[in-house]
Amino acid sequence: MPEKQYRTLSEAIEGLRGRGYTRSFEVANGRLRVVETGTLVTPEEVKVREHHRFEGESNPDDMSVVYAVESGSGERGLIVDAFGAYANPALGDLLLRARHEDSG
């Protein structure tokens, strides 16, 4: 099934949450942490199922990307980051080590 195309970051977050990506993930001590539960997962335990990038129409500083991820234990959620110069390098390093099942 092809990925859904979203026009805005908020539309993507709403759509992905409706598809079961209900948790929020963040970088913590070289791992990803599930915000709601405090569970820490290594990048190798994470699958990036899909991602969507957005560019600010009037301001290039508004570039962002949302990743739909799943932990090895099945927790599904989102990671939102800036795109380009303002991206979080620690998150980028972690996601390079994750498994990617997305095609984008």
Buried (B, 14 or more C-beta within 10 A) or exposed (E): EEEEEBEEBEBBBEBBBEEEBEBBBBBBEEBBBBEEEEBBBBBEBBBBBBBBEBEEEEEEEBBBBBBBBBBEEEBBBBBBBBBEEEBBEEBEEBBEEBBBEBEE
